[in-house]
Amino acid sequence: MTDQERLKRALEWLDIIAGQVTELLINDYVFSEVQQVIRANQKLQHSESIFFEWMGSVFAHSAAVGVRRQADLDDRSVSLHRLLVELQNYPHLITREYHRNLFKNSPARIQQLVDTAYDNYVGPGHTKLDPARIQKDIDLLSAASRGIHHYTNRVVAHYNQRGLGQPAPTFHDLSNCLLEMEELVLKYAELMKGEAKTTLLPTFVYDWKSIFRIPWIAEAGGSPGATASA
């Protein structure tokens, strides 16, 4: 595989990873906001409902699997971990000159900041990625996802008769892990694609919580002319 082919593949991986991490962040955001809605309603706080249990279980298991996917290093998978290892093995793919060219059509004031950004991420004076710094990012990803990865392997993906070998991760642990992943994706999106963003979470331009202001169960008999829908 040529360097150009390898770079093209790495960029394609980054797009896939960014989309998957964004989905995880959206799910985490929605779940957190719904929990606030529940906590703010005294009538709901004291309600025992299988629906609440179902919501928490589905979110926790799907998020845990999503985290494990990004921490995976299987050579058949596309993951954040594997992308970092690829860049560590081929640091010359993202040179300072390559990074400069991403901004060649930008205003002069932006171009002046390009080398500073590369210095901050890679190191002052470096002309290509620093494998030692990438290793720190790999270690950060591993540390943030380790407990969730263990939980997924022992409980979610398979049921291990030995049970958990460490305390079960909390929703707080999960949120922190996703934030670490987001930071890494943003960093490499800027280095590899010139995308300078502060978050992967989209801005919702509509009131998605409006559904909670509508009764979900219709009155007996329904309204005149109402028909059933799937």
C-alpha positions in Angstrom: 0.0 0.0 0.0 1.4 3.4 -1.0 1.5 6.4 1.4 -1.3 8.1 -0.6 -3.5 5.0 -0.3 -2.7 4.7 3.4 -3.6 8.4 4.0 -6.8 8.0 2.0 -7.8 5.0 4.1 -6.9 6.8 7.4 -9.1 9.8 6.4 -12.0 7.4 5.6 -11.5 5.8 8.9 -11.6 9.2 10.6 -15.0 10.0 9.0 -16.5 6.7 10.1 -15.1 7.1 13.7 -16.3 10.7 14.0 -19.8 9.7 13.0 -19.9 6.8 15.5 -18.5 8.9 18.3 -21.0 11.7 17.5 -23.8 9.2 17.7 -22.6 8.1 21.1 -22.4 11.7 22.3 -25.9 12.4 21.1 -27.3 9.3 22.9 -25.5 10.3 26.1 -26.8 13.9 25.8 -30.4 12.8 25.2 -30.3 10.2 28.1 -28.8 12.8 30.5 -31.4 15.4 29.5 -34.3 12.9 30.0 -33.0 12.0 33.4 -33.1 15.7 34.3 -36.7 15.8 33.1 -37.5 12.9 35.3 -35.7 14.3 38.4 -37.6 17.7 37.9 -41.0 16.0 38.1 -41.9 14.8 41.6 -44.6 12.6 40.3 -42.1 10.7 38.2 -39.4 10.6 40.9 -41.4 8.2 43.1 -42.7 6.0 40.2 -41.5 2.5 39.8 -41.6 1.8 36.1 -40.1 -0.9 33.9 -39.9 1.8 31.3 -37.2 3.6 33.3 -35.3 0.4 33.8 -35.6 -0.4 30.1 -34.4 3.0 29.1 -31.3 2.9 31.3 -30.4 -0.7 30.3 -30.7 -0.1 26.6 -28.7 3.1 26.8 -26.0 1.6 29.0 -25.5 -1.6 26.9 -25.5 0.2 23.5 -23.1 2.9 24.8 -20.8 0.2 26.3 -20.7 -1.7 23.0 -19.9 1.6 21.2 -17.0 2.4 23.5 -15.6 -1.1 23.1 -15.8 -0.7 19.3 -13.6 2.4 19.4 -11.1 0.7 21.8 -10.9 -2.4 19.6 -7.6 -3.2 17.9 -8.7 -6.1 15.7 -7.2 -5.8 12.3 -10.6 -6.3 10.7 -12.2 -3.3 12.5 -12.2 0.4 12.1 -11.7 2.0 15.4 -10.2 5.1 17.1 -7.5 2.9 18.7 -6.5 1.3 15.4 -6.4 4.8 13.7 -4.0 6.0 16.4 -1.8 3.0 16.0 -1.8 3.5 12.2 -0.7 7.1 12.6 1.9 6.0 15.1 3.4 3.5 12.7 3.3 6.0 9.8 3.8 9.4 11.4 5.1 10.9 8.1 1.5 10.8 6.7 0.6 14.0 8.5 3.5 16.4 8.0 3.7 20.0 8.9 3.6 20.9 5.2 0.5 18.7 4.7 -1.2 20.4 7.6 -0.3 23.9 6.2 -1.8 22.9 2.8 -5.1 22.2 4.5 -5.4 26.0 5.2 -3.8 27.4 2.1 -7.0 29.0 1.0 -7.8 30.4 4.4 -7.5 34.1 5.4 -4.0 35.2 6.4 -4.9 35.5 10.0 -5.9 31.8 10.1 -2.7 30.7 8.3 -0.6 32.5 10.9 -2.2 30.2 13.6 -1.6 26.9 11.6 2.0 26.3 12.8 1.0 27.2 16.3 -1.7 24.6 16.3 0.7 22.0 14.8 3.2 22.8 17.5 0.6 22.4 20.2 -0.5 19.0 19.0 2.8 17.5 17.7 5.6 19.5 19.3 7.5 22.7 18.5 9.7 22.2 15.4 8.4 18.8 14.5 7.9 18.2 10.8 5.8 15.0 11.3 3.7 13.4 13.9 5.4 12.3 17.1 4.9 8.6 17.9 5.5 9.3 21.6 2.7 11.8 21.8 0.4 9.4 19.9 1.3 6.8 22.5 0.0 9.2 25.2 -3.3 9.5 23.3 -3.5 5.7 23.0 -2.8 5.4 26.8 -5.5 8.0 27.5 -8.0 6.1 25.4 -7.1 2.8 27.0 -7.4 4.3 30.5 -10.7 5.9 29.8 -12.3 2.9 28.2 -10.8 0.1 30.3 -13.5 -0.4 32.8 -16.3 -0.1 30.2 -14.5 -2.5 27.9 -14.2 -5.0 30.7 -17.9 -4.6 31.6 -18.9 -5.1 28.0 -16.8 -8.3 27.6 -18.0 -9.8 30.9 -21.7 -8.7 30.9 -23.0 -7.3 27.6 -21.3 -9.1 24.7 -20.9 -12.3 26.6 -22.0 -13.5 30.1 -18.8 -14.5 31.9 -19.5 -16.9 34.8 -16.6 -15.3 36.8 -18.6 -12.0 36.8 -16.9 -8.7 36.9 -13.3 -8.5 38.0 -13.6 -4.8 39.0 -16.4 -2.4 40.0 -19.0 -1.8 37.4 -18.6 1.5 35.5 -21.1 4.3 36.3 -23.0 6.6 33.9 -20.5 9.3 35.0 -17.6 7.0 33.9 -19.2 6.5 30.5 -19.8 10.2 30.0 -16.2 11.0 30.9 -14.9 8.3 28.5 -17.0 9.7 25.6 -15.6 13.2 26.3 -12.1 11.8 26.1 -12.9 10.2 22.8 -14.5 13.4 21.5 -11.3 15.3 22.4 -9.2 12.8 20.5 -11.4 12.9 17.4 -11.4 16.7 17.4 -7.6 16.8 17.7 -7.0 14.4 14.8 -9.8 16.0 12.7 -7.9 19.3 12.9 -4.5 17.7 12.1 -5.8 15.5 9.3 -8.6 17.5 7.8 -8.2 21.0 9.0 -11.5 21.0 10.8 -11.3 23.2 13.8 -14.3 22.4 16.0 -14.9 22.6 19.7 -17.5 19.8 19.9 -18.9 16.9 17.8 -22.3 17.4 19.4 -24.7 19.1 16.9 -26.9 22.0 17.7 -30.5 21.1 17.8 -32.6 23.8 16.0 -35.9 22.4 17.3 -37.4 21.6 20.7 -36.9 17.9 20.8 -38.3 17.8 24.4 -41.7 18.9 23.1 -42.8 15.3 22.9 -42.9 15.2 26.7 -45.6 17.9 26.8 -48.0 15.6 24.9 -50.0 12.9 26.6 -48.7 9.6 25.2 -51.8 7.5 26.0 -55.0 8.6 24.3 -58.3 8.8 26.2 -60.5 5.7 26.0 -62.1 5.5 22.6 -59.7 8.1 21.1 -60.9 11.2 19.2 -63.6 11.0 16.5 -62.3 9.7 13.3 -59.0 8.4 14.9 -57.4 5.4 13.3 -54.8 3.0 14.7 -51.3 3.3 13.5 -48.2 1.0 13.9 
